[in-house]
Amino acid sequence: MSYSADILVRDFNIANAWTHSLTVSARASGNVFSRGTGAEMLVLDHHGDSPFENLFTQLSAYTFAGSGGEECTGPHGGARNTYWNLAAPTYVPLLWGHIQSNVVGDGLVVDDALTEDAQWYETVSALEPANLYEAQAARRFCGELSDACNLGVYAPDTASCSQAPRPPGTACDDGDPETDGDACAEGVCAGTSSSGCSYGPAAPGRGSSPLSLGLLVAMSAAAASRRRGPLRSGSDGGTARSRHGPATILRETQRRSRS
């Protein structure tokens, strides 16, 4: 692949042995090789003249041996080529790795080297996301479906988005200052009351029946009657305290609820 940009090569299998299985050269940039396999080791051939910022992700067993190109074209590879989650053992480009190459995955054959202006070699087991191209596409095209407890997922086959819950226990914030330990479960963020109580809204039909309301009214009236004493109609025609007790109030509440 030469003088080419932004090309996606995915879900491929190279059935025969090739000296140069996948070749980038001549300022090829922004190209992606994703989910590829081979009958033999894939040769990631970087062929000079500064192929740069290409991505290789989720490929089967591979090697950089066999990279070619004329000496006058400079290093085999240019800057910021990235090799993400390739099959172990994870090799690094020996002749151009120092030109800001990024190698991230399990089973690196060299020690980690996390530099700011040269190579970035990092060992990560069970690397997530497994496929960097698909993760970047999901962020770009499906970002509106992502939140604290859900992820927007991009399907390359249909170029469509869907939503999937993040792993249970993912930390989140339910927006309630009275809860602790907020965590995701099935795409929903929830916490536990800091008082230790598990409070939730009453189920329909529970805790709000006419009889319950009547009992509350009756109890309140009884307490008030004990504080103030019984009321009677005054001979002067003014407002007087009623003789009605809690039982009368309760019967009246029940009668109104049935009408």
Phi, psi and chi 1 to 4 in degrees:
 res  aa     phi    psi   chi1   chi2   chi3   chi4
   1 MET       -  111.1 -168.4  176.5  -67.6      -
   2 SER  -127.4  148.1  -57.0      -      -      -
   3 TYR    48.4   40.5  -57.9  105.7      -      -
   4 SER  -128.0  150.3  -57.0      -      -      -
   5 ALA  -143.3  145.4      -      -      -      -
   6 ASP    59.5   42.3  -56.7  -31.5      -      -
   7 ILE  -104.7  134.5  -65.5  174.9      -      -
   8 LEU  -105.5  124.2  171.2   62.1      -      -
   9 VAL  -118.9  114.4 -177.9      -      -      -
  10 ARG  -141.4  162.0   65.9  179.9  179.5   90.2
  11 ASP    50.8   52.6  -60.6  -43.3      -      -
  12 PHE  -117.2  159.0   59.6   87.7      -      -
  13 ASN  -138.2  124.4  176.6   63.0      -      -
  14 ILE   -97.4  106.7  -61.8  178.1      -      -
  15 ALA   -77.8  -23.4      -      -      -      -
  16 ASN  -111.3  166.1  -61.9  -46.0      -      -
  17 ALA   -82.3  130.8      -      -      -      -
  18 TRP  -127.7  145.2  -67.7   81.7      -      -
  19 THR   -66.2  -39.2  -57.6      -      -      -
  20 HIS  -125.4   95.5  -56.5  -53.2      -      -
  21 SER   -69.9  -53.4  -54.0      -      -      -
  22 LEU  -126.7  116.7  -53.8  174.7      -      -
  23 THR  -116.3  133.3  -63.5      -      -      -
  24 VAL  -126.3  137.1  -72.5      -      -      -
  25 SER  -159.4  175.1   65.9      -      -      -
  26 ALA    49.3   57.6      -      -      -      -
  27 ARG    61.4   22.9  -75.9  154.3  -78.2  168.8
  28 ALA   -60.4  133.9      -      -      -      -
  29 SER  -148.9  150.9   64.7      -      -      -
  30 GLY    69.9   15.6      -      -      -      -
  31 ASN   -89.4  152.9  -58.2  -64.8      -      -
  32 VAL  -127.8  131.9  175.8      -      -      -
  33 PHE  -116.9  113.8  -60.2   86.3      -      -
  34 SER  -131.8  138.7  171.3      -      -      -
  35 ARG    53.1   56.9  -64.1 -175.1 -176.3  -84.4
  36 GLY  -114.6  150.3      -      -      -      -
  37 THR  -134.2  168.9   59.6      -      -      -
  38 GLY  -148.9  153.2      -      -      -      -
  39 ALA   -63.8  -32.8      -      -      -      -
  40 GLU  -124.9 -175.4  -61.5 -172.9    6.3      -
  41 MET   -60.2  134.9  -66.6 -174.6   72.7      -
  42 LEU   -74.2  129.9  -63.7  173.7      -      -
  43 VAL   -95.8  111.6  178.3      -      -      -
  44 LEU   -86.1   88.0  -51.4 -171.4      -      -
  45 ASP   -84.0  116.1  170.8   34.8      -      -
  46 HIS  -104.8  117.5  -66.6   59.2      -      -
  47 HIS  -110.8   21.8 -141.6   74.6      -      -
  48 GLY    90.8  177.1      -      -      -      -
  49 ASP    59.4   39.4 -162.0   10.1      -      -
  50 SER    59.3   55.5  -58.6      -      -      -
  51 PRO   -68.7  128.0   26.3  -32.6      -      -
  52 PHE  -137.6  155.0   65.9   98.3      -      -
  53 GLU    53.3   41.3  -64.8 -179.5   -5.5      -
  54 ASN   -98.6  152.4  -62.3  -72.6      -      -
  55 LEU  -119.0  131.4  170.6   63.1      -      -
  56 PHE  -119.5  117.1  -58.8   79.5      -      -
  57 THR  -139.8  137.5 -178.2      -      -      -
  58 GLN    53.8   61.3  -92.3 -165.7  -43.5      -
  59 LEU  -111.8  155.3  -57.4 -178.7      -      -
  60 SER   -75.5 -171.8   64.9      -      -      -
  61 ALA   -47.9  137.2      -      -      -      -
  62 TYR  -147.6  172.7   71.6   98.8      -      -
  63 THR  -153.2  154.6  179.3      -      -      -
  64 PHE   -95.2   -9.7  -69.6  105.7      -      -
  65 ALA   -61.7  136.0      -      -      -      -
  66 GLY   105.2   -6.2      -      -      -      -
  67 SER   -62.1  136.9  -69.6      -      -      -
  68 GLY  -129.6 -148.8      -      -      -      -
  69 GLY   110.3  156.6      -      -      -      -
  70 GLU   -75.0  146.6  -63.2 -178.8    7.0      -
  71 GLU   -60.7  -32.4 -175.3  175.9   -8.1      -
  72 CYS   -70.8  -11.4   62.5      -      -      -
  73 THR   -86.9    1.8   61.2      -      -      -
  74 GLY    88.1 -165.7      -      -      -      -
  75 PRO   -58.0  154.1  -23.8   34.5      -      -
  76 HIS   -58.7  -40.7  -63.6  -72.0      -      -
  77 GLY  -125.3  153.0      -      -      -      -
  78 GLY   -93.6 -156.0      -      -      -      -
  79 ALA   -83.7  148.8      -      -      -      -
  80 ARG    62.2   29.6  -64.9  177.1  -64.6  -79.7
  81 ASN   -70.9  141.0  -71.0  -59.8      -      -
  82 THR  -125.1  134.5  -62.6      -      -      -
  83 TYR  -123.2  106.6  -46.6   91.4      -      -
  84 TRP  -120.5  119.5 -177.2  -83.8      -      -
  85 ASN    56.5   51.4 -162.5   31.7      -      -
  86 LEU   -87.9  160.3  -53.1 -174.9      -      -
  87 ALA   -61.1  137.7      -      -      -      -
  88 ALA   -74.8  150.0      -      -      -      -
  89 PRO   -71.0  141.4   26.3  -34.8      -      -
  90 THR   -92.4  109.5  -57.1      -      -      -
  91 TYR   -87.3  160.0  -61.7  101.7      -      -
  92 VAL  -121.5  152.6  -59.0      -      -      -
  93 PRO   -71.3  116.9   22.3  -30.2      -      -
  94 LEU   -78.0  -31.4  -63.6  178.0      -      -
  95 LEU   -94.6  -16.3  -60.1  178.3      -      -
  96 TRP  -137.0    9.9   67.7   93.3      -      -
  97 GLY   -58.9  -32.0      -      -      -      -
  98 HIS   -69.1  -10.6   62.8  -73.8      -      -
  99 ILE   -90.0   61.6  -48.9  177.1      -      -
 100 GLN    55.0   37.7  -61.5 -179.1   -4.9      -
 101 SER   -78.6  145.0  -64.5      -      -      -
 102 ASN  -117.8  120.0  -54.7  -60.7      -      -
 103 VAL  -126.7  116.1 -177.0      -      -      -
 104 VAL  -132.7  127.3 -177.5      -      -      -
 105 GLY   167.5 -168.0      -      -      -      -
 106 ASP   -98.2  145.3 -165.8   10.5      -      -
 107 GLY    74.9   37.3      -      -      -      -
 108 LEU   -61.4  141.2  -97.6   68.5      -      -
 109 VAL   -85.9   -1.3  -62.6      -      -      -
 110 VAL  -128.1  168.1  -61.9      -      -      -
 111 ASP   -70.0  153.3  -67.2  -24.5      -      -
 112 ASP   -60.9  144.9  -73.6    7.5      -      -
 113 ALA  -143.9  101.8      -      -      -      -
 114 LEU  -107.6   86.4  -48.1  179.9      -      -
 115 THR  -104.5  161.5   66.5      -      -      -
 116 GLU   -87.9  -27.3  -66.5 -175.6    0.9      -
 117 ASP  -129.4    8.9   56.3   -2.1      -      -
 118 ALA  -132.7 -132.2      -      -      -      -
 119 GLN   -75.7  154.1   67.6  -90.5   28.8      -
 120 TRP  -127.9  101.5 -174.3  -77.5      -      -
 121 TYR  -112.9  119.2  -61.0  158.8      -      -
 122 GLU  -137.5  128.7 -176.6  177.0    9.6      -
 123 THR   -88.4  121.6  -59.9      -      -      -
 124 VAL  -136.6  117.7 -179.1      -      -      -
 125 SER   -81.5  147.1  -60.6      -      -      -
 126 ALA    49.4   53.1      -      -      -      -
 127 LEU   -58.8  133.6 -177.2   58.6      -      -
 128 GLU  -133.0  125.8 -174.7   64.4   33.1      -
 129 PRO   -74.9  150.9   28.4  -35.6      -      -
 130 ALA   -70.4  -33.7      -      -      -      -
 131 ASN  -120.7  110.0 -171.3  -65.6      -      -
 132 LEU   -67.7  -37.2 -174.0   57.5      -      -
 133 TYR   -61.4  -47.8  159.7   70.9      -      -
 134 GLU   -65.8  -35.3  -67.9  173.5    7.4      -
 135 ALA   -66.8  -40.8      -      -      -      -
 136 GLN   -67.2  -39.6  -70.2  176.3  -37.4      -
 137 ALA   -64.4  -40.6      -      -      -      -
 138 ALA   -63.0  -40.9      -      -      -      -
 139 ARG   -66.2  -36.9 -177.3  170.1 -177.4  175.2
 140 ARG   -76.8  -45.1  178.9  178.2  179.5 -177.4
 141 PHE   -97.6  -23.0  -59.7  119.7      -      -
 142 CYS  -121.8   18.5  -46.9      -      -      -
 143 GLY   -59.4  -31.2      -      -      -      -
 144 GLU   -68.2  -14.8   68.9  -81.7    2.2      -
 145 LEU   -91.1   -4.5  -62.8  178.7      -      -
 146 SER   -94.3  138.9  -64.3      -      -      -
 147 ASP  -148.8 -166.6   56.1   33.7      -      -
 148 ALA   -59.2  -31.0      -      -      -      -
 149 CYS  -118.0    4.9  -69.9      -      -      -
 150 ASN  -139.7  155.5  -64.5  -79.6      -      -
 151 LEU  -123.6  138.7  -81.1  173.1      -      -
 152 GLY   -78.5  128.1      -      -      -      -
 153 VAL  -114.4  131.5  178.8      -      -      -
 154 TYR  -101.0  129.9  179.2   70.9      -      -
 155 ALA  -103.3  105.5      -      -      -      -
 156 PRO   -60.2  -34.6  -20.5   32.1      -      -
 157 ASP   -62.7  -35.7  -69.8  -20.7      -      -
 158 THR  -112.4   -2.2   58.3      -      -      -
 159 ALA    51.4   43.4      -      -      -      -
 160 SER  -126.1  165.6   61.3      -      -      -
 161 CYS  -114.5  150.0  -63.3      -      -      -
 162 SER  -145.2  171.5   61.0      -      -      -
 163 GLN  -115.6  135.9 -169.2  178.4   63.1      -
 164 ALA  -131.9  141.8      -      -      -      -
 165 PRO   -69.9  146.0   24.3  -33.1      -      -
 166 ARG   -70.9  164.9  -66.2 -177.6 -172.4  -90.1
 167 PRO   -57.9  142.8  -25.1   34.9      -      -
 168 PRO   -56.5  139.4  -23.1   33.7      -      -
 169 GLY    92.9   -4.4      -      -      -      -
 170 THR   -60.1  130.8  -60.7      -      -      -
 171 ALA   -64.7  142.6      -      -      -      -
 172 CYS  -154.3 -174.2   59.5      -      -      -
 173 ASP  -135.2  115.3 -176.1   -5.1      -      -
 174 ASP   -83.1    2.1   65.6    1.1      -      -
 175 GLY    80.2    2.5      -      -      -      -
 176 ASP  -106.8  113.7 -174.3  -12.9      -      -
 177 PRO   -67.4  -11.2   25.0  -33.7      -      -
 178 GLU   -90.6    3.5  -59.6  -61.1  -36.5      -
 179 THR  -116.6  155.2   60.2      -      -      -
 180 ASP  -124.6  164.7  -64.7  -37.2      -      -
 181 GLY    61.2   36.5      -      -      -      -
 182 ASP   -59.9  132.6  -59.9  -10.8      -      -
 183 ALA  -151.8  158.0      -      -      -      -
 184 CYS   -85.8  143.9  -61.3      -      -      -
 185 ALA  -149.7  116.4      -      -      -      -
 186 GLU    54.5   41.3  -63.2 -177.6   -1.2      -
 187 GLY    81.5    7.1      -      -      -      -
 188 VAL  -122.9  138.0  177.2      -      -      -
 189 CYS   -93.5  130.9 -177.0      -      -      -
 190 ALA  -150.3  150.9      -      -      -      -
 191 GLY  -127.4  179.3      -      -      -      -
 192 THR  -108.5  137.5  -57.5      -      -      -
 193 SER   -56.3  136.0  171.4      -      -      -
 194 SER   -65.7  -17.3   55.7      -      -      -
 195 SER   -81.5   -7.2   66.1      -      -      -
 196 GLY    92.1   -4.3      -      -      -      -
 197 CYS   -92.1  145.1  -59.8      -      -      -
 198 SER  -100.0   95.2  -64.1      -      -      -
 199 TYR  -100.3  138.7  173.0   77.1      -      -
 200 GLY  -148.0  162.1      -      -      -      -
 201 PRO   -59.8  147.3  -15.2   26.0      -      -
 202 ALA   -63.7  141.6      -      -      -      -
 203 ALA   -66.8  150.6      -      -      -      -
 204 PRO   -54.3  133.4  -23.7   33.3      -      -
 205 GLY    85.2    2.4      -      -      -      -
 206 ARG  -119.7  132.6  -59.9 -179.5   62.9 -176.3
 207 GLY    79.7    9.3      -      -      -      -
 208 SER  -143.7   25.0   57.4      -      -      -
 209 SER   -74.8  157.5   67.7      -      -      -
 210 PRO   -55.9  -37.1  -25.4   34.3      -      -
 211 LEU   -64.8  -42.2  179.1   58.4      -      -
 212 SER   -64.5  -42.2  -61.2      -      -      -
 213 LEU   -63.8  -39.3  -67.4  174.9      -      -
 214 GLY   -63.8  -41.1      -      -      -      -
 215 LEU   -62.4  -40.7  -75.2  170.6      -      -
 216 LEU   -63.2  -43.1  -69.3  174.0      -      -
 217 VAL   -63.5  -43.7  172.4      -      -      -
 218 ALA   -63.1  -42.7      -      -      -      -
 219 MET   -64.0  -41.1  -68.1  168.3   63.5      -
 220 SER   -63.8  -41.7  -61.5      -      -      -
 221 ALA   -66.4  -38.8      -      -      -      -
 222 ALA   -64.3  -41.3      -      -      -      -
 223 ALA   -63.8  -41.0      -      -      -      -
 224 ALA   -66.0  -38.4      -      -      -      -
 225 SER   -65.2  -38.3  177.2      -      -      -
 226 ARG   -67.4  -31.8  -75.3 -165.6  -61.2  -88.8
 227 ARG   -74.9  -37.1  -71.0 -164.7  -57.6  -90.8
 228 ARG  -106.7  -12.7  -64.3  178.6  -64.2 -172.6
 229 GLY    83.6  165.1      -      -      -      -
 230 PRO   -68.3  149.1   26.4  -34.4      -      -
 231 LEU  -107.8  144.5  -62.6 -176.6      -      -
 232 ARG  -129.6  162.2  -64.9 -178.0  175.9   84.3
 233 SER   -72.1  127.1  -61.1      -      -      -
 234 GLY   -81.6  147.8      -      -      -      -
 235 SER   -70.2  -16.8   57.6      -      -      -
 236 ASP   -86.5    3.9   58.3   -2.0      -      -
 237 GLY    80.8    2.0      -      -      -      -
 238 GLY   -79.4  177.5      -      -      -      -
 239 THR   -66.8  133.1  -57.1      -      -      -
 240 ALA  -128.4  157.8      -      -      -      -
 241 ARG   -74.1  141.7  -63.3 -173.5  179.8 -177.1
 242 SER   -79.6  153.2  168.9      -      -      -
 243 ARG   -86.0   -8.1  -66.3  176.5 -178.9  -89.2
 244 HIS   -66.7  130.8  -66.5  172.7      -      -
 245 GLY  -100.1 -174.4      -      -      -      -
 246 PRO   -58.5  -39.2  -24.7   34.0      -      -
 247 ALA   -62.7  -40.6      -      -      -      -
 248 THR   -63.6  -42.3  -54.6      -      -      -
 249 ILE   -64.1  -40.7  -62.8  173.2      -      -
 250 LEU   -63.4  -43.7  175.5   56.4      -      -
 251 ARG   -63.6  -37.4  -73.9 -165.7  -64.0  -87.1
 252 GLU   -66.1  -40.4  178.7   65.8   16.5      -
 253 THR   -64.0  -41.7  -57.2      -      -      -
 254 GLN   -64.6  -41.0  -68.1  172.8  -37.0      -
 255 ARG   -62.1  -43.0 -176.6 -175.1   64.9   78.7
 256 ARG   -66.4  -36.2  -69.6  178.3  179.5  174.8
 257 SER   -68.9  -26.0   68.6      -      -      -
 258 ARG   -83.8  -21.9  -70.7 -166.0  -65.3  -91.2
 259 SER   -79.5      -   61.0      -      -      -
